[in-house]
Structure formats: structure tokens, C-alpha cells
Amino acid sequence: MVMVPISPRTRSHSGYAPALLPAPASDAHALGTRRTRWGNRRTSRVTIAVLISLVCAALLYTFSLRSQEGERGSLKEEISDWLPDGLTSLKNDWAEEVEKEYEQKHENHKAPPKPEQKLLPPLYQRFHTYELELPQHDPSLSYPEGRTGKYFWPANHVRGSGWGNVMQEHLMNAYLAYRSGRALVFDNYTWEDDGSDYSEVYGGSLIPSRIPFSAFLQGPAVGGSFSEGDHTPRAVIKEYFDEVCPRPQIIASEELVPLGDPSSATERMRRWVDKLSHSDRCVEVRKSSYQIFDIWIFGQVDRLLDIWPAFSKSPIMTQLQWSALVELAFDTNRELLLPSPTVIPPLTSLPFTSASERYSQLPGLLVLHLRRGDFEEHCVKLSGWGSGFTGWNSFPGLPDPWVFPPEDASTDEARRWYVLRCYPDIDEIVRRAAEARQSPAGRGLKAVYVMTNGEEGWVRELERALREKGGWESVASTKDLVLNHEQLYVAQAVDMLIGQRAQMLIGNGFSSLTGMIVMLRMANGVPLDSNRFW
């Protein structure tokens, strides 16, 4: 009996077919024919199988390389692209088998998925530790410090505001403590005080919820010693105050200054000094009450500047110094600010004598302060409010003073009036920078530094325009600063130090940050006409 191979595709209705069936004797000729045809088919299939195996091996090697490079797709798709359409069933079956073999072979060799490496903001623990270890935090010290000393804790200090607003209030509170003969109790620069380490701002970005003031500043305002012979008690941190003043007298600021009171800074200072002179040794201003020196004081020149002569000569200002962290950032980037061969001695190598000597002007440097971001909308709102320049930007004699739009100006005309001086475009910035260089105070200017919160693309476009149209030897910006992880979150203070030392500043008269730079420059005695505004 002759046995005839049966194709695997021949299946009984039960789903099973025997491998061999007997051939009828009458089919001998046909059987010989079938043998010949079957032999040819077998040779063809073997040839195809060899070719497909070679193709799959090549694809497997390519697939492995591409997988290492992160370009891996479906191996089944790759084999399907290579093989003829007539072999659809074969190529699909084999592709699945090869891909399964690849996955099993490389399962234990897969690189683990890369974790999202997003560095969290620093928490400035070393600065907290430094403040905790200040020598005045000793209850055994004699009066006016220690457990019998007199303390002033403004628990209502501003929170959730930019550094310019926070700094101006902090310095004024420090001056009030100095005038009243009490130790200032200071907290952190606080965005949120809900106990969280980080706060989410500006579309999801994280910032530290609290940064110690010592990361920004040095001097009597943040716990530094007063000059020899000055017995004013040194500032202390809140934790020490809680230890030596467990039951402080609590005062609401509204008791002295009712809401809407139009008093000047000098009058407000007088009322508080008088109140503190008749109060318990430990005084706390109720957290929920209004700031002692609020935004309305700082925003109105006729209410703020009457305190300047005395305030500017106090040790709060004359001994004010930027922190070592901020000064180190300045030193690291000083060659970015001015082209060679200008030599700028590193601040960290110099002993402190006075603020005016330490932060002297840098000949040749023009600093531009350009607020972007939320100021695009804020500048329009200013026109609706009828606002003017802030108090520190309104010293008598400063060039480019604010002039209100004509009374008969339309709403659109008033907006354009404000935007021109609050949110200048690139052409206007380039023009004003060139104009400044032609002024007597601008002689010798050769380098531009742009302090800004603008987006990267806009800043680079501005830098190109200043180079190409302005002909400046050097152009740099906040975006070019080399900062370490801790310096990144005090970058506004770094910008302020650069602006403070500029030969000439062109700033935004509506900005408290510009105002603080102008105030620091005025305290250092720089010429009035070296401070300009858009």
C-alpha cells in the first residue's frame, strides 16, 4: 500500500485529519505525477524558507540595533514590508514567532524606564541653620537682648508677593524696630505659610514656599551686628522670639492707622514708635491686620519720600549688604557684564566697609529692566486706575518723570500712553538705549545687560537687535547668567545687584523692583541723571 502525504491544510470536519491515507491502486500514474509535483513544491518551499530565515535574521539584527536607539517599531510590520504579498499567511506566522523569540530573549536585558528627573527647588536648610545659630539667640544675654530684651514681631508682613515688594516692607519694618530700640523679629521670604515646602506658580512651576532672608541679604536688617558703640538689640528669628516671649502683647495695626488713613511714612513711623515705647517688652502685630507700611504708602511719592533723609542714613541702609550667595553669583558672572579688559574685583574677596563703597558703579555698563509676562495686562490696568510711578521711582530731580495723559485723551489713547512707558517694544528699547549713550551721564557706555522675566525667544530677539542695530560691544541678559541651584531662586536679587552697580539704569517706573534699585542707588549717592525710565 502506498502512503500519500496529506497537506496540513486538509482537515476533517472534526478538526483532525490523519497524516497518511492509503492510495487506490488505479491512481498509480497519478501518484507518480503527484510525487514529481510534490518534490518540486517541496524544493520551492525549502528555498523560500531559507530565504525568509535569512531575511528574518537580518531584520532581527536591525530590529535589535534600532531598539537600543529607541526607534523600535513592530517586527511583524517590518517583515510584512519585506516579504511578497503572496506569502501573507506565512510571513504573519513567522513574524509573530520571531518577535516572540526576540522578546523572550531580551526580556531580562531591557533597560529600565528612565525616571523623570525633575530637580525640586532647594529648601535652603544651611541658611535656616545659620539663622538659628546667630549669637544673639541666647536667653542669658543681658538687656536689651536675652530673656529681658524688647522685641517687635510684625506677624502681618506681606506674603505671596514679589521680592521687590517684600524687600521694601522688610527694610521699613527693620527701621521701625531700630527707631523703637527693639529687636526686629524676622521670618522668611514667604510665598505660602501653609506648611508646604513648595508652592506652584506660573503655570505649574514649583518654587520654595519659604526662603530665609539670609539667602538674600546681610546686615542689621537680618540679624547682623550694628556698628561698634550702637547698643540697638540685634534682629532675631521667630523661633527664638517664641522661646523668650511665650505671651506677647498683640496689637492690630488698625488701632494706630485706620484703613484708608492718608498719613505719610514719617507720620506712621512716629505713631508706631510712640506706641511701642509704652508697650510690653514683647509686641506682636496681629497677622490678620493690615501691613504697617502698605502698598499705598510705597506707591505715592508724597506719602513716602518724607522719610527718606532719616531712613537713608540709618544703619539699616548704610550697613545693608547682599548675601554671600548673591555676591558669589555676581562674581561668577562679572565677565559676562563687561567685555575685556575691564577688571571687576570679586566682591567675595573684599571686606565690607560701607554699601556705597562696596557697590560702586561699573563704568561702561547700561542695565535695562524690562518687565514682561503679567505686565502686558498690568500696564493696561494701570491706565484704568490712573496710576503714576511708584514712590521710590519719583525722587525729585530724576529724569524722565511720569506725566499723565491729557485729560481729554480717549481710553485707547490713554492705554497707548501707558504701554509706551510700561511695556516698550523692541524698536523702542533699542532706540532708548542708543539715546542713553548719547547723554552726558551715558558717555562711555559699551555693554548692555537686560534684566527681565521675558520669554527666551523674545529675549534672544532683543539681544540680536541691540547687537545689530545698536552696535554695543557686549549684550547679555538674565537668561545668560550662570547660577547654581540655590542662586536660581534668588536671581531677582542678583539682577538687583547688577542694576545697583550700573553706570546707567533704564527701568520701569511702575515696578517696585526698579524702585528698589533706584532707592539703593540713591542711598549710594549715584548721580540723579544716571537713573532713567522708559
C-alpha positions as CSV (number, residue, x, y, z in Angstrom):
1,M,0.0,0.0,0.0
2,V,1.4,3.4,-1.0
3,M,1.1,6.1,1.6
4,V,0.4,9.7,0.4
5,P,1.3,12.8,2.3
6,I,-1.6,15.0,3.2
7,S,-1.2,18.7,3.3
8,P,-1.6,20.1,6.8
9,R,-4.4,22.3,5.5
10,T,-6.6,19.2,4.8
11,R,-8.7,18.8,8.0
12,S,-11.8,16.7,8.8
13,H,-14.9,18.4,10.0
14,S,-13.9,17.3,13.4
15,G,-10.8,19.5,13.1
16,Y,-8.5,16.4,12.9
17,A,-7.0,14.7,9.8
18,P,-4.8,11.6,9.8
19,A,-1.3,12.2,8.5
20,L,-1.4,9.3,6.0
21,L,-4.1,7.7,3.8
22,P,-3.9,4.6,1.5
23,A,-3.8,5.4,-2.2
24,P,-6.0,3.5,-4.6
25,A,-4.1,1.2,-7.0
26,S,-5.8,2.7,-10.0
27,D,-4.2,6.0,-9.2
28,A,-0.6,4.8,-9.7
29,H,0.1,7.1,-12.7
30,A,-1.5,10.0,-10.9
31,L,0.6,9.1,-7.9
32,G,3.8,9.3,-9.9
33,T,2.7,12.7,-11.2
34,R,1.9,13.8,-7.7
35,R,5.3,12.7,-6.5
36,T,7.0,14.8,-9.1
37,R,4.9,17.8,-8.3
38,W,5.3,17.3,-4.6
39,G,9.0,17.1,-4.9
40,N,9.1,20.4,-6.9
41,R,6.8,22.1,-4.3
42,R,9.0,20.8,-1.5
43,T,12.1,22.1,-3.1
44,S,10.5,25.5,-3.7
45,R,9.2,25.7,-0.1
46,V,12.6,24.8,1.3
47,T,14.2,27.5,-0.8
48,I,11.6,30.1,0.3
49,A,12.0,29.0,3.9
50,V,15.8,29.6,3.7
51,L,15.3,33.0,2.1
52,I,12.8,34.0,4.7
53,S,15.0,32.8,7.5
54,L,17.9,34.9,6.2
55,V,15.6,37.9,5.8
56,C,14.3,37.5,9.4
57,A,17.8,37.1,10.8
58,A,18.8,40.4,9.1
59,L,15.7,42.1,10.3
60,L,16.2,40.7,13.8
61,Y,19.7,42.2,13.9
62,T,18.4,45.6,12.6
63,F,15.5,45.4,15.0
64,S,17.9,44.9,17.9
65,L,20.0,47.9,17.0
66,R,17.0,50.1,16.5
67,S,15.6,49.0,19.8
68,Q,18.8,50.2,21.5
69,E,18.4,53.5,19.9
70,G,14.8,53.9,20.9
71,E,13.4,53.6,17.4
72,R,11.8,50.1,17.7
73,G,8.5,49.5,15.9
74,S,6.7,46.3,15.2
75,L,8.9,43.4,13.9
76,K,5.8,41.9,12.3
77,E,5.2,45.1,10.3
78,E,8.9,45.2,9.3
79,I,8.8,41.6,8.0
80,S,5.5,42.2,6.3
81,D,7.1,45.1,4.4
82,W,9.9,42.9,3.1
83,L,8.1,39.7,2.0
84,P,5.9,39.3,-1.1
85,D,2.2,39.7,-0.7
86,G,1.6,36.2,-1.9
87,L,3.1,34.8,1.3
88,T,0.8,36.7,3.6
89,S,-0.1,33.8,5.9
90,L,3.5,32.6,6.1
91,K,5.0,36.0,6.8
92,N,2.5,36.8,9.5
93,D,3.0,33.5,11.3
94,W,6.8,33.7,11.1
95,A,6.9,37.4,12.1
96,E,4.9,36.6,15.2
97,E,7.2,33.7,16.1
98,V,10.4,35.8,15.5
99,E,9.1,38.7,17.5
100,K,8.0,36.4,20.4
101,E,11.5,34.9,20.3
102,Y,13.1,38.3,20.4
103,E,11.0,39.5,23.3
104,Q,11.8,36.3,25.3
105,K,15.5,36.6,24.6
106,H,15.8,40.2,25.5
107,E,13.2,40.3,28.4
108,N,15.9,40.2,31.0
109,H,18.1,42.7,29.2
110,K,15.7,45.6,28.8
111,A,16.8,48.9,30.2
112,P,14.5,50.1,33.0
113,P,12.4,53.1,32.0
114,K,14.1,56.3,32.8
115,P,12.5,58.2,35.7
116,E,11.5,61.8,35.1
117,Q,14.5,63.7,36.5
118,K,13.0,66.9,37.7
119,L,15.1,68.6,40.3
120,L,13.0,70.1,43.1
121,P,13.7,73.6,44.3
122,P,16.2,73.9,47.2
123,L,15.0,74.3,50.8
124,Y,18.0,76.4,51.9
125,Q,18.5,74.4,55.1
126,R,22.0,75.7,55.6
127,F,20.6,79.2,55.8
128,H,18.0,78.2,58.2
129,T,20.7,76.6,60.4
130,Y,22.8,79.8,60.2
131,E,19.9,81.9,61.4
132,L,19.1,79.5,64.2
133,E,22.8,79.7,65.4
134,L,23.0,83.5,65.5
135,P,24.8,84.5,68.7
136,Q,22.0,86.8,69.9
137,H,19.8,83.7,70.3
138,D,20.9,83.3,73.9
139,P,18.3,83.9,76.6
140,S,21.1,84.6,79.1
141,L,22.3,87.7,77.3
142,S,21.9,91.0,79.2
143,Y,19.4,93.7,78.4
144,P,18.4,94.9,75.8
145,E,18.8,91.3,74.5
146,G,18.1,87.9,76.1
147,R,15.0,87.0,78.1
148,T,14.6,90.5,79.4
149,G,15.0,92.2,76.0
150,K,12.5,94.1,73.9
151,Y,11.2,92.6,70.7
152,F,9.0,93.6,67.8
153,W,7.4,90.9,65.6
154,P,5.4,92.2,62.6
155,A,3.4,88.9,62.0
156,N,1.4,90.7,59.4
157,H,4.3,91.0,57.0
158,V,3.5,90.7,53.3
159,R,3.2,87.2,51.8
160,G,2.8,85.9,48.3
161,S,4.4,88.9,46.7
162,G,7.5,89.6,44.5
163,W,10.9,90.2,46.0
164,G,10.7,94.0,45.4
165,N,7.6,94.4,47.4
166,V,8.8,92.1,50.2
167,M,12.2,93.8,50.5
168,Q,10.9,97.3,50.7
169,E,8.5,96.4,53.5
170,H,11.1,94.4,55.4
171,L,13.6,97.2,55.4
172,M,11.0,99.7,56.7
173,N,9.9,97.3,59.5
174,A,13.6,96.9,60.4
175,Y,13.9,100.7,60.6
176,L,10.8,100.9,62.8
177,A,12.4,98.3,65.2
178,Y,15.6,100.3,65.2
179,R,13.8,103.6,65.9
180,S,11.9,102.0,68.8
181,G,15.0,100.4,70.4
182,R,13.7,96.9,69.9
183,A,15.0,93.7,68.3
184,L,13.2,93.1,65.0
185,V,11.8,89.6,64.8
186,F,12.0,88.4,61.2
187,D,10.6,85.5,59.3
188,N,11.3,84.0,55.8
189,Y,10.6,85.5,52.4
190,T,7.3,83.7,52.3
191,W,5.2,82.7,49.4
192,E,2.9,80.4,51.3
193,D,3.0,79.6,55.0
194,D,0.6,76.6,55.0
195,G,3.4,74.2,55.9
196,S,4.2,73.1,52.4
197,D,7.8,73.1,51.2
198,Y,6.9,74.1,47.7
199,S,4.4,76.4,46.0
200,E,3.0,76.1,42.5
201,V,3.1,79.3,40.4
202,Y,3.1,80.5,36.8
203,G,1.6,77.5,35.1
204,G,2.8,74.7,37.3
205,S,6.3,75.8,38.1
206,L,7.5,75.0,41.6
207,I,9.3,77.5,43.9
208,P,10.3,77.2,47.6
209,S,7.4,78.2,49.8
210,R,9.8,80.0,52.1
211,I,13.4,81.3,51.6
212,P,15.4,82.6,54.6
213,F,16.1,86.3,54.4
214,S,19.8,85.5,54.9
215,A,19.9,83.9,51.4
216,F,19.2,87.4,50.1
217,L,20.7,89.9,52.5
218,Q,23.2,90.5,55.2
219,G,23.4,93.3,57.8
220,P,21.4,94.5,60.8
221,A,18.1,94.0,59.0
222,V,18.6,90.2,59.0
223,G,20.4,89.7,62.3
224,G,23.8,91.3,61.6
225,S,25.6,93.4,64.3
226,F,25.3,97.1,64.4
227,S,28.4,99.3,64.4
228,E,30.6,99.4,67.5
229,G,29.0,101.6,70.1
230,D,25.5,101.1,68.8
231,H,23.6,99.2,71.5
232,T,20.5,98.5,69.5
233,P,19.4,94.9,70.0
234,R,20.1,92.6,67.1
235,A,17.3,91.1,65.0
236,V,16.2,87.6,65.9
237,I,14.2,84.9,64.2
238,K,10.7,83.9,65.0
239,E,11.7,80.6,66.7
240,Y,13.8,82.5,69.3
241,F,11.0,85.0,69.9
242,D,8.6,82.2,70.7
243,E,11.1,81.0,73.3
244,V,11.7,84.3,75.1
245,C,8.2,85.8,74.5
246,P,5.7,83.0,75.1
247,R,2.8,85.5,75.7
248,P,3.5,88.7,73.7
249,Q,1.2,91.7,73.6
250,I,-0.8,91.6,70.4
251,I,-1.6,94.9,68.6
252,A,-3.7,95.3,65.5
253,S,-2.3,97.9,63.1
254,E,-5.8,99.4,62.6
255,E,-5.5,100.7,66.2
256,L,-2.9,103.1,65.1
257,V,-3.7,103.6,61.4
258,P,-7.3,103.2,60.3
259,L,-8.0,101.7,56.9
260,G,-7.7,104.5,54.3
261,D,-5.6,106.8,56.6
262,P,-3.7,109.2,54.3
263,S,-0.8,109.7,56.7
264,S,2.8,109.8,55.4
265,A,5.5,107.3,56.2
266,T,7.1,109.7,58.7
267,E,3.8,110.2,60.5
268,R,3.1,106.5,60.5
269,M,6.5,105.8,61.9
270,R,6.0,108.4,64.6
271,R,2.7,106.8,65.8
272,W,4.3,103.3,66.0
273,V,7.4,104.4,67.8
274,D,5.2,106.2,70.3
275,K,3.0,103.1,70.7
276,L,5.9,100.7,71.2
277,S,7.6,103.0,73.8
278,H,4.5,102.4,76.0
279,S,4.0,98.7,75.3
280,D,5.2,95.4,76.8
281,R,8.7,94.2,76.1
282,C,7.3,91.6,73.6
283,V,5.0,93.0,70.9
284,E,3.4,91.1,68.1
285,V,1.4,92.7,65.3
286,R,-1.7,90.6,64.6
287,K,-1.2,88.6,61.5
288,S,-4.6,89.3,60.1
289,S,-4.2,93.1,60.3
290,Y,-3.1,95.4,57.5
291,Q,0.6,95.9,56.8
292,I,2.1,98.8,58.7
293,F,3.7,100.1,55.5
294,D,1.3,99.1,52.8
295,I,1.4,99.3,49.0
296,W,-0.4,102.7,49.1
297,I,2.5,104.2,51.1
298,F,5.1,102.8,48.7
299,G,3.0,103.8,45.7
300,Q,2.6,107.5,46.4
301,V,5.6,109.8,46.3
302,D,4.0,112.5,48.5
303,R,3.5,109.9,51.3
304,L,6.8,108.0,51.1
305,L,9.7,110.3,50.5
306,D,9.4,112.4,53.6
307,I,11.0,109.6,55.5
308,W,14.0,109.3,53.1
309,P,16.5,111.6,54.7
310,A,16.5,109.8,58.1
311,F,15.9,106.3,56.7
312,S,18.8,106.5,54.2
313,K,21.3,107.5,56.9
314,S,20.2,104.7,59.3
315,P,22.4,101.6,59.7
316,I,19.5,99.6,58.2
317,M,20.6,101.2,54.9
318,T,24.3,102.1,55.3
319,Q,25.2,98.6,56.5
320,L,22.9,96.7,54.1
321,Q,24.8,94.1,52.2
322,W,23.8,91.4,49.7
323,S,24.2,87.8,50.9
324,A,27.3,85.8,50.1
325,L,25.1,83.6,47.8
326,V,24.1,86.6,45.8
327,E,27.5,88.2,45.7
328,L,29.1,84.9,44.6
329,A,26.6,84.8,41.7
330,F,27.7,88.3,40.8
331,D,31.4,87.3,40.9
332,T,30.8,84.3,38.8
333,N,29.1,86.3,36.1
334,R,31.1,89.6,36.2
335,E,33.0,88.9,33.0
336,L,29.6,88.5,31.3
337,L,28.7,92.0,32.1
338,L,31.6,93.9,30.7
339,P,34.0,93.0,27.9
340,S,37.7,92.6,28.5
341,P,40.0,94.2,29.5
342,T,37.7,95.6,32.2
343,V,38.6,94.2,35.6
344,I,35.9,93.9,38.2
345,P,37.3,92.8,41.6
346,P,35.3,89.9,43.1
347,L,33.1,91.1,45.9
348,T,33.7,88.0,48.0
349,S,37.3,88.9,48.3
350,L,36.6,92.4,49.7
351,P,35.9,93.3,53.4
352,F,32.7,95.2,54.0
353,T,33.2,98.9,54.7
354,S,30.0,100.6,53.5
355,A,27.3,99.8,51.0
356,S,28.2,102.8,48.8
357,E,31.9,101.8,48.6
358,R,31.2,98.1,48.1
359,Y,28.6,98.5,45.4
360,S,30.2,101.3,43.4
361,Q,29.2,101.9,39.8
362,L,30.7,99.9,36.9
363,P,31.8,102.3,34.2
364,G,30.6,101.2,30.7
365,L,27.6,99.2,31.9
366,L,24.0,100.0,30.9
367,V,21.3,97.9,32.6
368,L,17.8,97.7,31.2
369,H,14.9,96.5,33.4
370,L,12.1,95.1,31.3
371,R,9.0,93.6,32.9
372,R,7.1,91.2,30.7
373,G,4.7,88.4,31.4
374,D,1.8,89.6,33.6
375,F,2.9,93.2,32.9
376,E,1.3,93.1,29.5
377,E,-2.1,93.1,31.1
378,H,-1.0,95.0,34.2
379,C,0.1,98.0,32.1
380,V,-3.3,98.3,30.6
381,K,-4.9,98.2,34.0
382,L,-2.7,101.0,35.2
383,S,-4.3,103.3,32.7
384,G,-7.7,102.5,34.1
385,W,-6.6,103.1,37.6
386,G,-4.9,106.4,36.7
387,S,-1.6,105.2,38.4
388,G,1.7,107.0,38.4
389,F,5.2,105.9,39.1
390,T,5.9,104.2,42.5
391,G,7.4,106.3,45.3
392,W,11.0,105.2,45.0
393,N,10.9,105.9,41.3
394,S,9.8,109.5,41.9
395,F,12.7,111.2,43.7
396,P,12.7,114.9,42.8
397,G,15.2,115.6,40.1
398,L,15.1,112.2,38.4
399,P,14.9,112.5,34.6
400,D,12.0,111.0,32.6
401,P,9.4,111.7,35.3
402,W,5.9,110.4,34.8
403,V,3.5,112.7,33.0
404,F,-0.2,111.7,33.0
405,P,-2.0,111.6,29.6
406,P,-4.1,114.6,28.7
407,E,-7.5,114.8,30.4
408,D,-9.3,114.7,27.1
409,A,-7.4,111.6,25.9
410,S,-9.7,108.7,24.9
411,T,-9.4,105.3,26.6
412,D,-7.4,103.9,23.7
413,E,-5.1,106.9,23.7
414,A,-4.5,106.6,27.5
415,R,-3.7,102.9,27.1
416,R,-1.1,103.6,24.4
417,W,0.4,106.3,26.6
418,Y,0.8,103.9,29.5
419,V,2.0,101.0,27.4
420,L,4.8,103.1,25.8
421,R,6.4,103.7,29.2
422,C,5.4,100.4,30.8
423,Y,5.7,97.8,28.1
424,P,8.0,99.1,25.3
425,D,8.6,97.0,22.2
426,I,12.0,96.0,20.8
427,D,12.4,99.0,18.5
428,E,11.6,101.4,21.3
429,I,14.1,99.7,23.6
430,V,16.9,99.8,21.1
431,R,16.1,103.5,20.4
432,R,16.2,104.4,24.1
433,A,19.4,102.5,24.7
434,A,21.1,104.4,21.9
435,E,19.7,107.7,23.2
436,A,21.0,107.0,26.7
437,R,24.5,106.5,25.3
438,Q,24.4,110.0,23.8
439,S,23.5,111.7,27.1
440,P,26.2,113.2,29.4
441,A,25.6,110.5,32.0
442,G,25.9,107.8,29.4
443,R,29.3,108.7,28.0
444,G,31.5,105.6,27.7
445,L,28.7,103.1,27.8
446,K,29.7,100.0,25.8
447,A,27.8,97.0,27.3
448,V,24.2,96.2,27.9
449,Y,22.7,93.9,30.5
450,V,18.9,93.1,30.2
451,M,17.3,92.1,33.5
452,T,13.9,90.6,32.5
453,N,11.4,87.9,33.1
454,G,10.6,87.7,29.4
455,E,10.4,84.5,27.4
456,E,13.5,83.1,25.9
457,G,12.6,83.7,22.3
458,W,11.7,87.4,22.9
459,V,14.9,88.0,24.9
460,R,17.1,86.5,22.2
461,E,15.4,88.6,19.6
462,L,16.0,91.7,21.7
463,E,19.7,90.8,22.2
464,R,20.1,90.4,18.4
465,A,18.5,93.8,17.8
466,L,20.8,95.5,20.3
467,R,23.9,94.0,18.7
468,E,22.9,94.6,15.1
469,K,21.2,98.0,15.4
470,G,22.8,99.4,18.5
471,G,26.4,98.4,17.9
472,W,27.0,97.5,21.5
473,E,30.3,95.7,22.3
474,S,28.6,93.3,24.6
475,V,24.9,92.3,25.2
476,A,23.8,89.8,27.9
477,S,20.7,89.2,29.9
478,T,19.2,87.3,32.9
479,K,18.9,84.3,30.6
480,D,22.7,84.2,30.2
481,L,23.6,84.1,33.9
482,V,25.4,81.0,35.3
483,L,23.6,80.2,38.5
484,N,23.8,77.2,40.9
485,H,20.7,75.5,42.2
486,E,20.3,77.9,45.2
487,Q,21.1,81.0,43.3
488,L,18.4,80.3,40.7
489,Y,15.6,81.1,43.2
490,V,17.2,84.4,44.4
491,A,18.0,85.5,40.8
492,Q,16.0,88.7,41.2
493,A,18.4,89.8,43.9
494,V,21.3,89.0,41.6
495,D,19.7,91.2,38.9
496,M,19.2,94.0,41.5
497,L,22.9,93.9,42.5
498,I,23.8,94.3,38.8
499,G,21.4,97.1,38.4
500,Q,22.6,98.8,41.6
501,R,26.1,98.9,40.1
502,A,25.3,100.0,36.6
503,Q,26.8,103.2,35.2
504,M,23.2,103.9,34.0
505,L,19.9,102.2,34.6
506,I,16.8,102.4,32.4
507,G,13.9,100.9,34.5
508,N,10.2,100.6,34.7
509,G,8.7,103.4,36.8
510,F,5.7,101.3,37.7
511,S,7.8,98.4,39.0
512,S,8.7,98.1,42.7
513,L,11.8,96.1,41.7
514,T,13.1,99.1,39.6
515,G,12.1,101.3,42.6
516,M,14.2,99.3,45.0
517,I,17.2,99.5,42.6
518,V,16.8,103.3,42.3
519,M,16.5,103.6,46.1
520,L,19.7,101.6,46.6
521,R,21.5,103.7,44.0
522,M,20.2,106.9,45.6
523,A,21.4,105.7,49.0
524,N,24.8,105.1,47.5
525,G,24.9,108.6,46.1
526,V,24.9,107.9,42.3
527,P,24.2,110.9,40.1
528,L,20.5,111.5,39.6
529,D,20.7,111.5,35.8
530,S,22.1,108.0,35.8
531,N,18.7,106.7,36.6
532,R,16.3,106.7,33.6
533,F,12.9,105.3,32.8
534,W,11.1,104.1,29.8
